[in-house]
Amino acid sequence: MDVAILGATGDIGRQLCTQLVERQVIPSTSRLQLVGREDGPSARAAHGLRTDLVDAYDEVAPLIDVALRAEDVVADVVVIAAGRTLVPRRNADRNELAAKNVEVFRAYADALARYGSGHEVVIVVSNPVELAVAVFAERLGRHRVIGMGAWLDTLRFRREIALSLGVRRQQVTGFVAGQHGTEIVPLWSTVRVHGMDADERRTRMAALRGPRTMATFPAELSAVKGRLLAEAETDMHAAFRLVDGCPPDVRAAMRPWLTQMSGAKTATATASATVDLVDTVLDGRDIVVAGQVRLDGEHGLSTVVGVPIVLTPSGWSKVILDELPPDEEARLSEAAERIDEGLRPWTTA
């Protein structure tokens, strides 16, 4: 099966290409397509990136080619990493990013709808991820489009819980729903730890979480963000130490945010989580992950929102979400309403 990376020469795109080849996710008999724009600097850089990848991984590299027009994208899995990103700052705004990227999303989605095979699975990395999912789902069908943001947030949440328990992340399951970024909805009720029975798990989770609920989570994140901004002005190391002292769900939201604020970016982790999803699709397995998808009444929601889903070789098949505790249910509903409100200016024209 073939994979195309839209925005292959960007920070995340390069990481995606490197990890896909290095981890040998794409067989040597399949094709990796590096997609750039013929009217931009990526038209030159894509050819250089192709040469660099072959130079580094010649023994295991798949067939690699370059496409510079949206209508030339041909693959079984298409990863959307194209578009602009905002330079981290205090007043970074998702609407501003949406205005910059919506036409990019529409152009590629229209081209895939017109020239594609009709079976491509689209994995969205670009932000705002919910907007990109909405645009592609409208043109290609909702079950073929998955945003990877909720999976990345889920892996971060699992890691922070594992860190607090002194176990490996592979021993922890549990999901994050809602909107990608600092508006996540950590689903504590879904957390399970290998080797712990139900009673021990409830005791340990209660100790980690304390009396906090999802009702106060947004205000908690806002307060921590303010403290981090003040600390990072003079001492970034101290700011990261401050994050270390927060509860696991707060760390899952604020550690990557602070990483962006530091100037380091989060391209490596973002690419790794995306490659996980690509590998699942190519390998032919059905596996439960989390992703931003367009819901149509599932769990009482009808917008793009992050939820646990079954990912298959042909896209996502169903939502896996039991009845939630009242605080998680309310917070997820609030997130869905906020997302829907944010999508309305861009998806009703």
VEXKE-57632 format. One record per residue: residue number from 0; z, x, y negated of N, C-alpha, C in turn. Coordinates in steps of 0.001 Angstrom, whole numbers. Each point is the difference from the previous one (the first is absolute). Layout:
! VEXKE-57632
R:NUM:Z:X:Y:Z:X:Y:Z:X:Y
...
//
This chain:
! VEXKE-57632
R:0:0:835:1200:0:-835:-1200:0:869:-1250
R:1:-673:-461:-1036:-176:768:-1224:970:-456:-1087
R:2:350:940:-881:948:-272:-1087:-630:435:-1311
R:3:119:-831:-1034:-442:352:-1344:1202:32:-927
R:4:53:1016:-858:1078:132:-979:-594:-177:-1387
R:5:276:-1128:-639:-444:-221:-1370:990:677:-938
R:6:-515:900:-845:879:816:-829:454:1233:751
R:7:-883:569:807:363:1110:884:428:1254:-745
R:8:-453:190:-1225:297:1247:-707:1241:-83:-889
R:9:648:-1159:-40:1239:-115:-758:1165:634:742
R:10:1164:-3:-623:1182:627:606:304:-590:1373
R:11:52:-1325:90:305:-639:1280:-1197:73:932
R:12:-1196:-169:-541:-1192:71:836:-132:1323:725
R:13:267:1100:-696:-70:1321:649:1033:117:1107
R:14:1196:-493:-272:1040:41:1030:-404:-843:1206
R:15:-584:-1160:-257:-445:-856:1089:-1028:711:874
R:16:-990:584:-644:-1044:697:761:587:1144:813
R:17:870:772:-627:597:1146:682:832:-445:1196
R:18:848:-1003:-184:870:-441:1091:-784:-677:1117
R:19:-1028:-765:-353:-824:-635:1035:-653:1030:900
R:20:-491:1070:-618:-669:1044:783:1021:872:733
R:21:1046:427:-705:989:892:593:729:-653:1169
R:22:306:-1285:-122:681:-721:1074:-967:-506:1073
R:23:-1285:267:-199:-1056:-360:956:16:-1497:309
R:24:206:-780:-1055:-23:-1454:132:-1426:-488:260
R:25:-982:672:-611:-1405:-361:166:-634:940:1024
R:26:-554:-500:1090:-622:881:1001:-1149:802:-598
R:27:-287:1113:605:-1056:876:-515:-1371:-650:59
R:28:-148:-1036:826:-1279:-703:107:-122:-1145:-994
R:29:1070:-281:-741:-34:-1062:-1005:-207:596:-1387
R:30:-27:-855:-1007:-385:449:-1334:1080:-308:-1026
R:31:223:952:-894:850:-167:-1169:-896:15:-1224
R:32:4:-1085:-751:-854:-111:-1171:839:188:-1259
R:33:-366:952:-818:678:285:-1261:-756:-740:-1096
R:34:661:-948:-645:-682:-863:-967:448:346:-1404
R:35:-980:317:-847:247:255:-1408:-917:-856:-848
R:36:-112:320:-1279:-866:-748:-914:-1070:920:-544
R:37:-1261:-454:51:-1102:856:-431:29:286:-1491
R:38:740:-824:-780:64:223:-1449:1318:638:-439
R:39:730:590:950:1279:614:-333:143:1385:603
R:40:1094:703:-309:209:1347:529:120:42:1514
R:41:342:-1115:628:120:-3:1458:-1342:200:684
R:42:-1099:-227:-710:-1319:240:593:-173:1454:383
R:43:554:901:-803:-45:1428:327:1118:373:965
R:44:1203:-506:-289:1163:416:785:-71:-458:1457
R:45:-628:-1126:263:-66:-504:1372:-738:974:910
R:46:-1063:593:-503:-744:968:808:842:1255:246
R:47:746:413:-1019:876:1145:181:1121:-291:977
R:48:567:-1217:-63:1064:-377:927:-520:-9:1433
R:49:-1194:-515:204:-589:13:1344:-77:1416:543
R:50:-487:929:-807:-122:1387:445:1361:608:297
R:51:986:-300:-845:1339:547:194:624:-510:1301
R:52:-179:-1287:298:557:-562:1235:-640:629:1233
R:53:-1305:157:-40:-684:628:1139:427:1450:135
R:54:147:675:-1126:420:1404:13:1376:149:648
R:55:897:-942:-272:1374:87:509:129:-494:1434
R:56:-763:-1036:372:244:-690:1275:-1262:-123:851
R:57:-853:986:-46:-1304:-90:666:120:-361:1479
R:58:1023:518:685:118:-223:1450:356:-1446:346
R:59:638:-715:-915:455:-1365:317:-548:-1050:-951
R:60:-739:404:-1014:-445:-938:-1032:-1005:-1003:553
R:61:88:-1244:-471:-1044:-969:336:-1261:296:-811
R:62:-1018:-798:178:-1155:82:-876:430:-459:-1387
R:63:-337:756:-1023:442:-325:-1357:-1218:-116:-893
R:64:-113:-1126:-704:-1086:-134:-960:528:-551:-1314
R:65:-880:-85:-987:358:-410:-1356:-812:-1226:-386
R:66:651:-981:-614:-673:-1168:-562:411:-142:-1453
R:67:-973:-250:-880:289:-65:-1435:-313:-1362:-613
R:68:-426:-948:831:-249:-1362:-481:780:-981:868
R:69:510:-1050:-625:812:-974:733:-771:-616:1156
R:70:-1295:-229:-170:-797:-632:1046:-264:924:1190
R:71:334:1279:-130:-217:943:1100:1235:194:873
R:72:1075:-708:-301:1222:115:801:-219:-692:1341
R:73:151:769:1075:-184:-524:1352:1094:581:884
R:74:882:-851:520:1080:481:857:669:-1192:670
R:75:748:290:1043:796:-1027:668:1315:-239:-727
R:76:571:1072:-564:1211:-84:-802:-299:581:-1372
R:77:245:-778:-1038:-243:433:-1372:1342:82:-717
R:78:340:1181:-496:1254:216:-708:-287:43:-1497
R:79:683:-852:-751:-223:-97:-1446:1037:850:-723
R:80:-417:1183:-435:880:872:-785:-631:311:-1353
R:81:-965:-825:-406:-716:215:-1253:730:-666:-1151
R:82:-367:407:-1211:589:-600:-1193:980:926:-680
R:83:476:-437:-1136:898:815:-804:1459:-210:397
R:84:816:957:-362:1441:-139:120:613:235:-1370
R:85:1155:-593:-220:687:204:-1272:832:1269:39
R:86:-32:739:-1092:906:1133:-125:1411:-554:-111
R:87:935:430:864:1350:-568:-40:630:144:-1380
R:88:529:-1091:-466:700:10:-1286:924:-1199:-35
R:89:782:-87:-1013:1031:-1034:-27:-579:-1410:-5
R:90:-1129:-183:-652:-524:-1352:-156:-1276:-225:806
R:91:-120:672:1152:-1160:-202:859:-117:-1477:359
R:92:-1219:-539:-68:-200:-1428:128:-1060:-289:1050
R:93:308:-902:973:-944:-341:1053:-1204:-747:-557
R:94:187:-789:-1066:-1121:-714:-592:-1014:960:-606
R:95:514:1074:-580:-898:1008:-559:-830:637:1103
R:96:649:302:1113:-713:593:1124:-1001:-994:590
R:97:382:-1267:72:-911:-1026:497:-1260:-66:-858
R:98:161:55:-1317:-1149:-55:-898:-941:1174:210
R:99:559:1156:337:-817:1188:222:-752:-58:1324
R:100:613:-614:1027:-535:126:1355:-689:-1234:549
R:101:147:-1161:-623:-512:-1213:619:-1517:47:186
R:102:-726:582:-947:-1450:55:149:-414:963:1116
R:103:774:1052:204:-259:904:1133:162:-769:1310
R:104:1086:-751:112:242:-785:1212:-1139:-1002:223
R:105:-401:-695:-1050:-1042:-1016:138:-1333:622:423
R:106:-338:1145:-578:-1287:621:323:-77:389:1470
R:107:1041:638:503:-13:411:1410:107:-1206:936
R:108:808:-987:-377:135:-1191:844:-1319:-766:69
R:109:-682:-138:-1127:-1289:-683:-4:-1027:743:847
R:110:4:1334:-91:-954:791:777:266:-123:1499
R:111:1271:41:401:323:-147:1420:-378:-1395:501
R:112:239:-1003:-836:-350:-1361:399:-1503:-146:185
R:113:-782:693:-832:-1456:-155:55:-652:911:1029
R:114:480:1249:86:-692:986:829:759:398:1264
R:115:1257:-404:121:800:426:1139:-349:-727:1281
R:116:672:390:1073:-258:-578:1317:648:-1358:189
R:117:975:-304:-840:749:-1235:169:1201:154:911
R:118:245:1231:460:1122:242:910:919:1124:-481
R:119:-278:588:-1146:837:1100:-482:1437:-448:-204
R:120:926:885:335:1404:-193:-353:270:825:-1245
R:121:544:-621:-1028:244:662:-1278:1490:249:-155
R:122:359:1257:-255:1390:381:-258:95:462:-1450
R:123:831:-680:-770:84:246:-1440:1157:939:-311
R:124:-321:1072:-712:992:936:-515:134:-145:-1518
R:125:-1103:-255:-672:-41:-56:-1458:972:-1029:-554
R:126:487:263:-1192:901:-922:-688:-681:-665:-1184
R:127:413:-1209:-364:1004:-811:684:-510:-463:1359
R:128:728:321:1050:-482:-270:1345:-185:-1493:229
R:129:876:-827:-557:-129:-1443:202:-1290:-541:-612
R:130:-379:528:-1168:-1246:-435:-629:-1205:419:833
R:131:-11:1242:465:-1116:467:814:-140:-829:1277
R:132:1133:-303:646:-38:-830:1204:-586:-1371:-332
R:133:412:-594:-1106:-501:-1317:-389:-1509:22:-197
R:134:-505:1024:-687:-1434:90:-289:-806:174:1282
R:135:420:908:864:-746:251:1234:129:-1169:974
R:136:1184:-609:65:194:-1119:919:-858:-1192:-399
R:137:-172:-204:-1294:-821:-1104:-474:-1442:143:451
R:138:-482:1228:75:-1407:237:326:-247:273:1482
R:139:992:554:691:-212:428:1389:744:-842:1023
R:140:935:-825:-455:856:-726:930:1360:670:75
R:141:1043:-796:-36:1347:548:-194:502:811:1181
R:142:-445:-284:1198:539:696:1170:-579:1402:188
R:143:-994:359:-766:-600:1340:103:526:969:-1057
R:144:952:-443:-825:464:813:-1133:1515:160:56
R:145:466:1256:-17:1427:308:74:346:1010:-1083
R:146:1012:-281:-791:530:983:-936:1074:830:672
R:147:-60:1311:-182:933:882:727:1336:173:-704
R:148:180:-568:-1197:1222:245:-761:1268:-414:720
R:149:-20:-1161:659:1203:-473:692:342:876:1195
R:150:-1018:613:615:277:903:1119:650:1289:-498
R:151:-490:529:-1108:610:1191:-587:1437:-298:-420
R:152:224:-1141:-639:1361:-383:-396:897:-175:1222
R:153:-559:-544:1085:760:-182:1235:415:1336:588
R:154:-913:952:42:329:1319:532:1082:677:-843
R:155:-74:-196:-1300:1022:582:-882:1371:-642:254
R:156:17:-1311:158:1241:-718:283:593:470:1322
R:157:-827:125:1018:481:473:1309:555:1417:-97
R:158:-692:826:-764:470:1385:-140:1370:54:-654
R:159:185:-796:-1049:1281:43:-708:1136:-531:871
R:160:-255:-1020:794:1020:-487:923:308:1061:1049
R:161:-1057:618:548:202:1052:1000:810:1154:-580
R:162:-288:356:-1249:729:1086:-656:1488:-333:-103
R:163:323:-1230:-346:1396:-410:-124:710:-46:1344
R:164:-753:-324:1061:600:-98:1325:2:1317:757
R:165:-761:976:-491:-88:1282:687:-862:-50:1242
R:166:-1046:-860:-25:-920:-98:1129:-1416:258:-500
R:167:-952:50:934:-1399:192:-373:-605:-1333:-431
R:168:-995:76:-877:-640:-1229:-481:-612:-797:1143
R:169:-487:678:1046:-622:-705:1117:966:-937:715
R:170:1306:202:-194:989:-858:653:295:-1271:-790
R:171:-556:-103:-1189:296:-1128:-884:-1240:-867:-165
R:172:163:-1307:157:-1034:-947:-402:573:-890:-1092
R:173:-849:-784:-588:389:-801:-1153:-1130:42:-1004
R:174:-105:-1004:-851:-1177:-148:-842:363:-225:-1457
R:175:-968:338:-854:78:-298:-1423:-1129:-966:-328
R:176:301:-1034:-759:-979:-996:-402:-125:11:-1517
R:177:-753:-966:-539:-75:-160:-1443:-1118:774:-647
R:178:261:501:-1180:-983:723:-807:221:1495:142
R:179:-1080:746:107:110:1446:167:593:648:-1247
R:180:881:989:221:592:732:-1108:1475:-305:-142
R:181:453:-105:-1225:1419:-253:-234:355:-1479:94
R:182:-983:-852:331:255:-1435:172:49:-379:1480
R:183:360:930:836:35:-243:1437:1110:-982:380
R:184:-152:-593:1194:1035:-867:563:407:594:1352
R:185:1013:863:32:458:559:1277:613:-1092:871
R:186:-518:-148:1203:481:-1046:907:1044:597:931
R:187:1231:31:-473:1091:554:796:169:-756:1318
R:188:-326:-1265:2:185:-808:1211:-930:416:1128
R:189:-1061:750:-321:-946:430:1035:331:1378:575
R:190:1009:670:-534:305:1376:425:591:10:1412
R:191:-540:877:829:526:265:1331:51:1514:182
R:192:975:479:758:163:1432:241:82:227:1502
R:193:-866:839:517:-23:281:1437:1349:566:449
R:194:547:-590:1060:1275:465:540:1192:-752:-530
R:195:-199:-874:-986:1110:-796:-542:-112:-1437:488
R:196:1094:-563:501:-22:-1414:340:179:-823:-1275
R:197:-89:-1315:141:6:-871:-1179:1277:133:-814
R:198:1149:68:674:1275:84:-717:116:1302:-773
R:199:-357:1110:645:81:1291:-688:-969:44:-1171
R:200:-1201:-523:204:-991:-13:-1080:510:-792:-1197
R:201:546:-1193:245:504:-802:-1114:1097:728:-758
R:202:869:681:728:1094:732:-639:-532:1149:-839
R:203:-952:757:573:-527:1162:-726:-829:-425:-1209
R:204:-794:-1049:152:-817:-463:-1118:876:-563:-1122
R:205:1041:-703:374:918:-536:-1010:654:1131:-786
R:206:329:1088:688:607:1143:-678:-996:673:-946
R:207:-1267:95:419:-1020:633:-839:-330:-848:-1221
R:208:-76:-1301:218:-442:-892:-1064:1137:-421:-918
R:209:1200:-128:534:1115:-463:-797:-152:-1474:-340
R:210:644:-463:-1059:-52:-1420:-368:-1265:-384:-773
R:211:-902:932:-184:-1194:-239:-808:-931:-1003:685
R:212:-789:-746:-787:-994:-925:533:-1310:191:-765
R:213:-1063:-646:491:-1290:66:-684:45:-683:-1360
R:214:965:-869:-224:99:-676:-1290:280:985:-1130
R:215:742:1054:291:359:979:-1030:-852:1269:79
R:216:-883:74:990:-776:1225:224:-876:390:-1205
R:217:-753:-925:-614:-823:393:-1148:818:599:-1148
R:218:1138:-621:-310:842:525:-1075:555:1367:367
R:219:309:190:1271:511:1285:465:-1052:1088:-178
R:220:-1244:-311:383:-1077:979:-165:-219:328:-1475
R:221:50:-1012:-840:-210:228:-1429:1080:905:-581
R:222:1238:-207:402:1098:832:-491:-144:1437:479
R:223:-367:171:1269:-175:1354:539:-1162:698:-690
R:224:-1077:-735:-237:-1158:598:-668:378:525:-1388
R:225:796:-776:-724:431:455:-1315:813:1281:73
R:226:893:85:967:803:1219:169:-887:1182:389
R:227:-980:-259:858:-890:1078:433:-846:529:-1152
R:228:-503:-909:-819:-790:435:-1150:809:900:-914
R:229:1228:-399:-264:860:800:-878:284:1366:612
R:230:275:31:1307:325:1261:678:-1214:909:87
R:231:-1177:-607:302:-1211:799:201:-487:666:-1284
R:232:435:-521:-1146:-410:608:-1266:435:1452:-87
R:233:1142:319:588:544:1352:-129:151:732:1330
R:234:112:-751:1114:285:664:1275:-566:-844:1156
R:235:-1223:327:436:-628:-767:1068:750:148:1321
R:236:545:1184:241:767:196:1229:1202:-935:39
R:237:681:-134:-1124:1147:-901:-70:-430:-1452:208
R:238:-1195:-348:-484:-501:-1358:188:-216:-290:1487
R:239:-566:955:716:-190:-204:1435:1340:-59:739
R:240:976:767:-459:1329:-98:608:608:-1373:-241
R:241:-279:-573:-1161:492:-1343:-295:-597:-1002:987
R:242:-1293:139:294:-637:-883:979:674:141:1363
R:243:340:1229:368:618:239:1308:1284:-802:198
R:244:677:-334:-1076:1254:-727:105:-145:-1516:3
R:245:-1246:-502:-38:-238:-1441:-26:-85:-566:1415
R:246:117:-1309:175:-189:-631:1309:-1437:189:497
R:247:-242:-146:1301:-1326:284:570:-1139:-794:-631
R:248:194:-1299:-264:-1097:-789:-552:-332:423:-1429
R:249:1005:390:-765:-244:498:-1352:-724:1340:69
R:250:416:864:901:-688:1288:168:-1459:-205:370
R:251:-281:-982:868:-1373:-239:440:-907:-367:-1169
R:252:539:-678:-997:-784:-377:-1169:-39:1096:-1054
R:253:1145:650:-247:105:887:-1147:-395:1439:293
R:254:111:456:1241:-369:1391:279:-1494:244:-262
R:255:-913:-861:501:-1414:225:-323:-310:-198:-1478
R:256:688:-950:-635:-209:-179:-1437:374:1261:-762
R:257:1126:604:349:424:1227:-672:-936:1154:335
R:258:-524:28:1216:-979:1026:371:-1215:-77:-918
R:259:-468:-1217:-264:-1119:-160:-930:383:463:-1407
R:260:1198:-351:-422:458:393:-1325:102:1513:-128
R:261:265:685:1111:134:1456:-32:-1334:701:-183
R:262:-1095:-742:227:-1324:597:-85:-550:461:1327
R:263:788:-137:1064:-431:490:1310:-959:-948:704
R:264:48:-1291:-302:-806:-1041:641:439:-198:1450
R:265:-543:-1056:620:395:-355:1363:-1221:-85:919
R:266:-989:835:-255:-1270:-88:732:166:289:1485
R:267:841:952:363:140:381:1408:571:-1145:821
R:268:1095:-593:-473:620:-1112:727:-913:-1208:34
R:269:-669:-281:-1114:-908:-1143:-51:-1128:161:1009
R:270:-577:1197:45:-1084:252:948:486:-93:1434
R:271:1177:521:285:520:-15:1368:185:-1429:499
R:272:569:-868:-836:195:-1398:401:-1335:-695:206
R:273:-980:324:-832:-1327:-596:139:-677:456:1281
R:274:129:1277:310:-594:525:1234:618:-679:1219
R:275:1293:-319:-52:631:-764:1086:-769:-1295:271
R:276:-346:-715:-1075:-692:-1278:150:-1428:197:503
R:277:-682:1005:-537:-1354:299:473:19:340:1487
R:278:956:819:399:124:405:1407:215:-1216:897
R:279:832:-937:-452:257:-1216:774:-1279:-810:203
R:280:-775:-173:-1066:-1244:-766:95:-996:694:923
R:281:-144:1312:-147:-979:730:804:398:86:1465
R:282:1295:-8:266:489:192:1360:-44:-1279:833
R:283:-242:-1110:-638:-131:-1239:745:1304:-676:364
R:284:1098:420:-606:1295:-601:312:303:-1179:-913
R:285:864:-899:467:612:-1017:-847:1429:440:-256
R:286:380:146:-1263:1326:511:-319:530:-725:-1226
R:287:1313:-186:-47:624:-654:-1148:276:1043:-1081
R:288:-567:-224:-1167:210:855:-1165:373:-921:-1164
R:289:24:535:-1186:137:-828:-1201:-1205:272:-874
R:290:-455:-1004:-708:-1145:195:-873:-114:-1113:-1014
R:291:-696:297:-1098:-327:-1032:-964:-1214:-762:530
R:292:138:-1300:188:-1102:-820:495:-35:-1313:-770
R:293:-1155:-639:60:-160:-1297:-649:496:-1090:941
R:294:1078:-654:-366:549:-1053:828:-568:-1361:-421
R:295:-86:-879:968:-497:-1348:-254:927:-1001:673
R:296:1253:21:-440:991:-915:532:953:617:1007
R:297:-322:1191:510:921:662:918:1329:254:-704
R:298:1079:-317:692:1358:143:-529:151:-741:-1329
R:299:-818:-1027:-196:94:-802:-1212:-553:664:-1243
R:300:-787:1062:154:-506:763:-1143:-1523:-66:-41
R:301:-561:-6:-1212:-1453:-52:-155:-444:919:-1125
R:302:199:1287:190:-442:1015:-943:-68:1317:756
R:303:-267:1092:-694:43:1326:616:1416:525:-84
R:304:566:358:1120:1373:505:3:204:866:1230
R:305:905:956:-85:320:852:1134:894:-717:987
R:306:-404:-1:1275:769:-623:1078:-266:768:1291
R:307:855:-130:1019:-307:566:1311:-1170:-757:637
R:308:-957:745:545:-1198:-594:587:-344:715:1295
R:309:-838:-650:812:-589:652:1175:-1344:569:-422
R:310:-151:1320:94:-1250:677:-337:-791:236:1276
R:311:-1273:-372:-11:-868:115:1161:-1249:782:-381
R:312:-862:328:961:-1239:714:-328:-951:-776:-907
R:313:188:-1309:-120:-889:-798:-851:693:-503:-1262
R:314:1197:496:-288:734:-414:-1187:1392:-466:374
R:315:601:-840:-851:1329:-516:345:-157:-1408:572
R:316:861:-324:971:-167:-1266:709:1044:-1047:-373
R:317:1246:416:-231:1031:-980:-333:1187:674:-662
R:318:801:-826:-658:1231:458:-646:1136:-89:1013
R:319:816:1053:48:1168:27:890:1247:2:-871
R:320:510:-1177:-299:1151:-92:-893:816:-1233:356
R:321:1151:232:604:895:-1096:358:691:-541:-1251
R:322:791:-1025:189:768:-546:-1116:913:1075:-576
R:323:-33:130:-1313:754:1043:-683:1313:-548:-547
R:324:987:886:-226:1216:-424:-703:-361:-531:-1388
R:325:809:-873:-567:-345:-638:-1283:-325:987:-1117
R:326:756:1107:-99:-258:921:-1110:-1346:695:154
R:327:-386:371:1231:-1296:640:225:-1133:-999:-198
R:328:192:-1227:473:-1010:-1041:-166:-257:-280:-1477
R:329:1056:-110:-767:-144:-290:-1425:-688:1152:-723
R:330:391:1216:341:-597:1163:-651:-1481:132:353
R:331:-365:-282:1248:-1407:69:400:-817:-1064:-722
R:332:540:-1189:-137:-689:-1073:-723:-202:374:-1464
R:333:1014:611:-604:-118:448:-1394:-1086:1066:-134
R:334:-37:941:952:-1018:1047:-34:-1395:-601:118
R:335:-164:-968:902:-1300:-644:188:-438:-727:-1269
R:336:930:-682:-654:-329:-706:-1241:-412:983:-1094
R:337:711:1123:-85:-322:1008:-1014:-1371:624:268
R:338:-286:279:1263:-1308:549:354:-1099:-989:-351
R:339:202:-1267:374:-1009:-1022:-251:-272:-142:-1490
R:340:1042:64:-788:-164:-80:-1451:-795:1190:-521
R:341:275:1192:556:-724:1186:-428:-1458:10:428
R:342:-319:-660:1118:-1376:-35:491:-862:-999:-745
R:343:622:-1038:-558:-743:-1125:-546:-1059:392:-1038
R:344:298:920:-947:-1040:321:-989:-1231:679:589
R:345:161:606:1187:-1092:813:548:-736:-684:1148
R:346:561:-1069:534:-580:-602:1196:-457:-1435:-187
R:347:115:-527:-1200:-421:-1384:-239:-1214:-78:-916
R:348:-507:1179:-384:-1167:1:-911:-1247:-437:742
//
